[in-house]
Amino acid sequence: EAGERELEFKLALAEFHKKIKEAFEVFDHESNNTVDVREIGTIIRSLGCCPSEGELHDLLAEVEEEEPTGYIRYEKFLPVMTKVLLERRYRPIPEDVLLRAFEVLDSAKRGFLTKEELIKYMTEEGEPFSQEEMEEMLSAAIDPDSNSINYKEYITMMVIDEN
């Protein structure tokens, strides 16, 4: 059984390495095993991870050179990203959990929240969003005709497929 688990682990590792390499190569425009540091967030998200800005910052500190060059080398990125995937860090929140959270906010059970309600919850509760983050999110979430968010549709659109 231990041997079987080891084999599974090696297969998972090989699969992660392949995915990481493919995601990295998309942004390795010079084909020299480096990417612009500004692309790292996109690469990480394309691998199904959703780190916060703070977590992304910490991750960058791990993969950057001693003297930051503005570029990240594949050799440094691969082991750190493999560890992130193995530990299932920064997983997106499951759909049912998101839905329950919205339903709590929608106390009248209407199936939607108005733009005003959404702004209120986003700015008064927990870690406040910046004006820029708010606008970016609202433009994606709010239906311009009704000026509200149908959260069931929004969640479906937002949740990244696990496959």
Secondary structure, DSSP 8 states (H G I E B T S, - for coil): -HHHHHHHHHHHHHHHHHHHHHHHHHH-TTSSSEEEGGGHHHHHHHTT----HHHHHHHHHHHS-SS--SEEEHHHHHHHHHHHHHTTTT----HHHHHHHHHHH-TT--S-EEHHHHHHHHHHSSS---HHHHHHHHHHH-BTTTTEE-HHHHHHHHS----
